[in-house]
């Protein structure tokens, strides 16, 4: 009898957890859809022209740490600010769902590029450098989307 009660409490807690965090779950699913589509897309467009294009984009010419750091910081802050501003708009809120998808697409293209170029070393590089950086950024971005949507709802009331 107590097992039944515990299962019922866990079920209610799980349902409540899902209902409270539904938007986070949706944005994470959209992000993973971008990852999957990006990996499939890279596999299909892997030609000499696209390889040269990815070489120019993903291999930074500057080996200076500060240059790379500040360029990535500027890119991440601009994406963050653009996402927050679009999220605050009533019209732009549906389009803000595309931002996690595009980030997932970009990350999947990076991971596929380094894996195809360097094989196991590229996989290790991705695990050490790209995945921690992108996972932190996407968590902050999803939280910003959620916060901007809540602020928009409060402003409209």
C-alpha positions as CSV (number, residue, x, y, z in Angstrom):
1,X,0.0,0.0,0.0
2,X,2.8,2.4,0.8
3,X,4.6,1.5,-2.4
4,X,1.4,2.5,-4.3
5,X,1.4,5.9,-2.5
6,X,5.1,6.5,-3.2
7,X,4.6,5.7,-6.9
8,X,1.7,8.1,-7.0
9,X,3.7,10.8,-5.4
10,X,6.6,10.2,-7.8
11,X,4.2,10.3,-10.7
12,X,2.6,13.5,-9.6
13,X,6.0,15.0,-9.0
14,X,7.2,14.0,-12.5
15,X,4.1,15.4,-14.1
16,X,4.5,18.6,-12.2
17,X,8.2,18.8,-13.1
18,X,7.4,18.3,-16.8
19,X,4.6,20.9,-16.8
20,X,6.7,23.5,-15.0
21,X,9.7,23.0,-17.3
22,X,7.9,22.3,-20.6
23,X,9.4,25.3,-22.4
24,X,13.0,24.2,-21.4
25,X,12.2,20.7,-22.6
26,X,10.9,22.0,-25.9
27,X,14.0,24.3,-26.5
28,X,16.3,21.4,-25.6
29,X,14.5,19.2,-28.1
30,X,14.8,21.9,-30.8
31,X,18.6,22.1,-30.0
32,X,19.0,18.4,-30.3
33,X,17.1,18.5,-33.6
34,X,19.6,21.1,-34.8
35,X,22.4,18.8,-33.8
36,X,21.0,15.8,-35.6
37,X,20.2,17.8,-38.8
38,X,23.6,19.5,-38.7
39,X,25.4,16.1,-38.5
40,X,23.3,14.7,-41.4
41,X,23.8,17.9,-43.4
42,X,27.6,17.8,-43.1
43,X,27.6,14.2,-44.2
44,X,25.6,15.1,-47.3
45,X,27.5,18.3,-48.3
46,X,31.0,17.1,-47.7
47,X,32.7,18.2,-50.9
48,X,35.9,19.9,-51.7
49,X,34.3,23.4,-51.9
50,X,32.5,22.9,-48.5
51,X,35.7,21.5,-47.0
52,X,37.6,24.6,-48.0
53,X,34.8,26.8,-46.7
54,X,34.8,25.0,-43.3
55,X,38.6,25.2,-43.2
56,X,38.4,29.0,-43.4
57,X,35.5,29.3,-40.9
58,X,36.5,26.8,-38.2
59,X,40.3,26.9,-38.3
60,X,41.2,30.3,-36.8
61,X,44.2,31.9,-38.4
62,X,45.1,33.7,-35.2
63,X,46.8,31.5,-32.6
64,X,46.7,34.2,-30.0
65,X,44.5,33.3,-27.1
66,X,43.2,36.7,-26.4
67,X,42.1,37.3,-30.0
68,X,40.2,34.0,-30.1
69,X,38.7,34.7,-26.6
70,X,37.5,38.2,-27.5
71,X,36.1,37.2,-30.9
72,X,34.1,34.3,-29.4
73,X,33.0,36.5,-26.5
74,X,31.7,39.1,-29.0
75,X,29.9,36.5,-31.0
76,X,28.3,34.9,-27.9
77,X,27.2,38.2,-26.4
78,X,25.8,39.4,-29.7
79,X,23.8,36.2,-30.1
80,X,22.6,36.5,-26.5
81,X,21.5,40.1,-26.8
82,X,19.8,39.5,-30.1
83,X,17.9,36.6,-28.6
84,X,16.8,38.6,-25.6
85,X,15.6,41.5,-27.8
86,X,13.8,39.2,-30.2
87,X,12.3,37.3,-27.2
88,X,10.9,40.5,-25.7
89,X,9.0,41.3,-28.9
90,X,5.6,39.9,-29.3
91,X,6.1,39.3,-33.0
92,X,9.6,37.9,-32.7
93,X,8.9,35.4,-30.0
94,X,8.1,32.5,-32.3
95,X,11.3,33.2,-34.3
96,X,13.4,33.0,-31.2
97,X,12.8,29.2,-31.2
98,X,15.1,29.0,-34.2
99,X,18.1,30.2,-32.2
100,X,18.7,27.0,-30.3
101,X,18.2,25.1,-33.6
102,X,20.8,27.2,-35.4
103,X,23.2,26.9,-32.5
104,X,22.8,23.1,-32.6
105,X,23.3,23.1,-36.4
106,X,26.5,25.1,-36.1
107,X,27.9,23.0,-33.3
108,X,27.1,19.7,-35.2
109,X,28.9,21.1,-38.3
110,X,31.9,21.9,-36.1
111,X,32.0,18.5,-34.5
112,X,31.5,16.7,-37.9
113,X,34.2,18.8,-39.5
114,X,36.8,18.1,-36.8
115,X,35.9,14.4,-36.6
116,X,36.2,14.0,-40.4
117,X,39.4,15.9,-40.6
118,X,41.3,14.5,-37.7
119,X,39.4,11.3,-36.8
120,X,40.0,10.3,-33.2
121,X,42.0,13.4,-32.4
122,X,39.2,15.5,-33.7
123,X,36.8,13.7,-31.5
124,X,39.1,14.3,-28.5
125,X,39.4,18.0,-29.4
126,X,35.6,18.2,-29.6
127,X,35.2,16.6,-26.2
128,X,37.8,18.9,-24.6
129,X,37.2,22.2,-26.3
130,X,33.9,22.5,-28.3
131,X,31.4,20.6,-26.2
132,X,32.0,22.3,-22.8
133,X,32.0,25.7,-24.4
134,X,28.9,25.1,-26.4
135,X,27.0,23.4,-23.7
136,X,27.5,26.3,-21.3
137,X,26.5,28.8,-24.0
138,X,23.3,26.8,-24.9
139,X,22.2,26.6,-21.3
140,X,22.6,30.3,-20.8
141,X,20.8,30.9,-24.1
142,X,17.9,28.7,-23.3
143,X,17.5,30.3,-19.9
144,X,17.6,33.8,-21.6
145,X,14.9,32.7,-24.0
146,X,12.7,31.6,-21.1
147,X,13.4,34.7,-19.1
148,X,12.7,37.0,-22.1
149,X,9.4,35.3,-22.7
150,X,8.3,35.7,-19.1
151,X,9.3,39.4,-19.1
152,X,7.4,39.8,-22.3
153,X,4.3,38.3,-20.7
154,X,4.7,40.5,-17.7
155,X,5.1,43.7,-19.8
156,X,1.9,42.8,-21.8
157,X,-0.3,42.5,-18.8
